[in-house]
Amino acid sequence: MTRLAAFALLLVLQAACALVFMGDILLSAFGIYPAPLSWGMRELLEIGAGLGLLLGLVLGTLLVLRAVRDLKRAEARLERASAAFVDLLNARFDQWGLTAAERDVALFAIKGLSVQEMARLRETSEGTIKAQTAAIYRKANVTGRPQLLSLFIEDLMGTDRSNPAEIESSA
């Protein structure tokens, strides 16, 4: 059973059980007075509805616990992926021989910051940022920010930039 089907079944079960308990009130509110049930039948109906609500509580708890567990797993995978991306960035920056300032600017460029934003954050002039980005692009053997970003995307996708056939086959 899929998780969505389990949630749907849980909602239907709890709605039916709640309707049993709310039935008398709803019927009298609308002026409908059906033939009364025997006490034995009424007790069985209420015991069944109570058990249904308890079962709904148990199933709901299990579904929430499972969702929390899945969320923690997803967060752990995201954390590992983030660490791997940082390792990838540092490996490329080392390979290109970037200075500490160039590493900061390269990271800002990858994040999509403008030259003005980079200059403000680095507390330097826009001319310095432009010179640093030019040095980064030269060292990375790219012509601009889109190509710089594509290097990292290709690394994450596992494609080899020097092999155009591999790039085309992965597209």
C-alpha positions as CSV (number, residue, x, y, z in Angstrom):
1,M,0.0,0.0,0.0
2,T,1.4,3.4,-0.9
3,R,1.8,6.1,1.7
4,L,-0.9,8.2,-0.1
5,A,-3.4,5.3,0.0
6,A,-2.6,4.8,3.7
7,F,-3.3,8.4,4.4
8,A,-6.5,8.3,2.4
9,L,-7.7,5.1,4.2
10,L,-6.8,6.7,7.6
11,L,-8.9,9.8,6.8
12,V,-11.9,7.8,5.6
13,L,-11.7,5.5,8.7
14,Q,-11.5,8.5,11.1
15,A,-14.2,10.4,9.3
16,A,-16.6,7.4,9.5
17,C,-15.8,6.9,13.2
18,A,-16.3,10.5,14.0
19,L,-19.6,10.5,12.0
20,V,-20.8,7.6,14.3
21,F,-20.3,9.8,17.3
22,M,-21.6,13.0,15.7
23,G,-24.5,11.2,14.0
24,D,-27.2,11.8,16.6
25,I,-26.2,15.5,16.9
26,L,-26.2,16.0,13.2
27,L,-29.4,14.2,12.6
28,S,-31.3,16.1,15.3
29,A,-29.8,19.4,14.1
30,F,-31.4,18.7,10.7
31,G,-34.7,17.5,12.3
32,I,-34.2,13.9,11.3
33,Y,-35.3,11.4,13.9
34,P,-34.6,7.8,12.7
35,A,-35.8,4.7,14.4
36,P,-33.7,4.2,17.6
37,L,-31.2,1.4,17.7
38,S,-31.2,-1.2,20.5
39,W,-28.8,-0.5,23.3
40,G,-26.8,-3.6,22.4
41,M,-26.4,-2.4,18.8
42,R,-25.7,1.1,19.8
43,E,-22.9,-0.1,22.2
44,L,-21.4,-2.3,19.5
45,L,-21.5,0.6,17.0
46,E,-19.8,3.0,19.5
47,I,-17.2,0.4,20.5
48,G,-16.4,-0.2,16.8
49,A,-16.1,3.5,16.2
50,G,-13.9,4.0,19.3
51,L,-11.7,1.1,18.1
52,G,-11.6,2.7,14.7
53,L,-10.5,6.0,16.2
54,L,-7.8,4.3,18.2
55,L,-6.6,2.4,15.1
56,G,-6.5,5.7,13.3
57,L,-4.4,7.2,16.1
58,V,-2.0,4.3,15.9
59,L,-1.8,4.4,12.1
60,G,-1.5,8.2,12.1
61,T,1.4,7.9,14.6
62,L,3.1,5.3,12.5
63,L,2.8,7.4,9.3
64,V,4.1,10.5,11.0
65,L,7.1,8.6,12.5
66,R,7.8,7.2,9.0
67,A,7.6,10.7,7.5
68,V,9.9,12.0,10.2
69,R,12.4,9.2,9.5
70,D,12.3,9.8,5.8
71,L,12.8,13.5,6.4
72,K,15.9,12.8,8.5
73,R,17.2,10.5,5.7
74,A,16.6,13.2,3.1
75,E,18.4,15.8,5.3
76,A,21.4,13.5,5.8
77,R,21.6,12.9,2.0
78,L,21.4,16.6,1.3
79,E,24.1,17.2,3.9
80,R,26.4,14.6,2.2
81,A,25.7,16.1,-1.2
82,S,26.5,19.6,0.1
83,A,29.7,18.4,1.6
84,A,30.6,16.6,-1.7
85,F,29.9,19.8,-3.6
86,V,32.1,21.8,-1.3
87,D,34.8,19.1,-1.8
88,L,34.3,19.4,-5.6
89,L,34.6,23.2,-5.4
90,N,37.8,23.0,-3.4
91,A,39.4,20.4,-5.6
92,R,38.7,22.5,-8.7
93,F,39.9,25.7,-7.0
94,D,43.1,23.9,-6.0
95,Q,43.5,22.5,-9.5
96,W,43.2,26.0,-11.0
97,G,45.5,27.5,-8.3
98,L,43.1,30.2,-7.2
99,T,44.1,32.6,-4.4
100,A,41.9,33.0,-1.3
101,A,40.3,36.1,-2.8
102,E,39.7,34.4,-6.1
103,R,38.1,31.5,-4.3
104,D,35.7,33.8,-2.6
105,V,34.8,35.6,-5.8
106,A,34.4,32.3,-7.7
107,L,32.1,31.1,-5.0
108,F,30.1,34.3,-5.2
109,A,30.0,34.0,-9.0
110,I,28.7,30.5,-8.8
111,K,26.0,31.6,-6.4
112,G,24.9,34.2,-8.9
113,L,25.9,37.4,-7.2
114,S,26.5,40.5,-9.3
115,V,29.8,42.3,-9.5
116,Q,28.4,45.1,-7.3
117,E,27.2,42.6,-4.7
118,M,30.6,40.9,-4.7
119,A,32.4,44.2,-4.3
120,R,30.2,45.2,-1.4
121,L,30.6,41.8,0.4
122,R,34.4,41.8,-0.2
123,E,34.7,45.5,0.7
124,T,36.6,46.2,-2.5
125,S,36.1,48.0,-5.8
126,E,34.1,46.6,-8.7
127,G,37.3,46.9,-10.8
128,T,39.1,44.5,-8.4
129,I,36.2,42.0,-8.7
130,K,36.2,42.2,-12.5
131,A,40.0,41.6,-12.5
132,Q,39.6,38.7,-10.2
133,T,36.7,37.1,-12.2
134,A,38.8,37.5,-15.4
135,A,41.7,35.7,-13.6
136,I,39.3,33.0,-12.5
137,Y,37.9,32.5,-16.0
138,R,41.4,32.4,-17.5
139,K,42.6,29.8,-14.9
140,A,39.5,27.7,-15.4
141,N,39.8,28.0,-19.2
142,V,36.3,29.3,-19.6
143,T,34.9,32.5,-21.1
144,G,32.4,33.5,-18.5
145,R,30.2,32.7,-15.6
146,P,27.8,30.4,-17.5
147,Q,30.7,28.2,-18.6
148,L,32.2,28.3,-15.1
149,L,28.9,27.1,-13.6
150,S,28.6,24.4,-16.3
151,L,31.9,22.9,-15.3
152,F,30.5,22.1,-11.9
153,I,27.2,20.9,-13.3
154,E,29.1,18.6,-15.6
155,D,31.1,17.3,-12.6
156,L,27.9,16.6,-10.7
157,M,26.4,14.9,-13.7
158,G,29.5,12.9,-14.2
159,T,30.1,14.0,-17.8
160,D,33.5,14.5,-19.3
161,R,33.8,17.9,-20.9
162,S,36.6,16.8,-23.1
163,N,34.3,14.1,-24.7
164,P,31.5,15.8,-26.7
165,A,29.9,12.4,-27.4
166,E,29.5,11.8,-23.7
167,I,27.9,15.2,-23.2
168,E,25.5,14.7,-26.0
169,S,24.5,11.2,-24.9
170,S,23.7,12.5,-21.4
171,A,21.5,15.2,-22.7
